[in-house]
């Protein structure tokens, strides 16, 4: 068997797309957004989270989060049901 040689052209390229993407170089994120609001209240963001697997002390399962883009002031409200968001 010592005289047996493997033709490297016959071996398929063993790499998947995820492997190739993982090895690529990524640009770093900017430290500060370039299009931030200039005045408080100009742009507000919100997100809802839930249901949580563990209820809070008050029995809440959902949380809604509000944040002002310029001031970065944030506020969290607790909800029993997701339908309370409209109120």
N, C-alpha and C positions, 0 to 999 in steps of 0.2 A: 503494500500500500504506500510505501514511501515515494514511489514514482508517480502517484496519482496527482494530477493538478486540476484545480477547479477553475473553469473559465468564468471570470468575474462579470463578463457581459451577459451571462445566462442568469445571474442572480437578480431578481426584481428589486426595484428601489423600495426599500422598506421604511417608508416615512409617510405619516398621515398629515392631513391639513392642519390639525391641531398642533402637531409637533413643529411643523414649519412656522406657524404663527407664533408659537411660544418662543421661538428663537429669534424672531425679528426684533429690531430695536424700536422702542416706542418713544415718542416725544413726551417730555414731562409736562404736567398740567401747569397752567399759569397760577401764580400765587393769589392773584386778585382778578376778579372778572372785569372785563373791559367795558361792559355795557350796564353797569349798575345804575340804579335810580339816583336822581339828583336831589329829590325832595322826599321827606317822610310821607308815607301813604300813597305814593305814586304807583308802586307795584307791591302787591302783597301775594304771598304764596301760601298754600294750605295743603295738607295731606291728612288722610284718615288712616288709622291703623286698627286692625282688629278682625275678627274676635281674638282675644288673647286666650291662651289655654288656662291661665289662672286669673280669677277675678280680683279686682282691687278690694281694699277694705270696705268701700262703699258699694261693692257689687258691680262696678263698672267693667265692661268688657271691651269697649271701644274708646279711642282717643282721637281727637282732632287737633292738629297742630297748625298754627298760623305764624307767619314770619314776615316782617317788613323788610324789603330788599335793601333799602338805604340804611336804616338805623340798625338792622339786624335784631330788632326787638322781637321776641317770640312769646307766644302765649299758647297754653295747652288747655283744652276743655275735655272733660271726661263725659262719656256717653254710656247709657245702658244698652241702647240699640242703635244700629246704624241709621235707621230712619230719622233719628233726632237731628241729623245734620241739617236738614231743611229748616228746622226751627231756629 
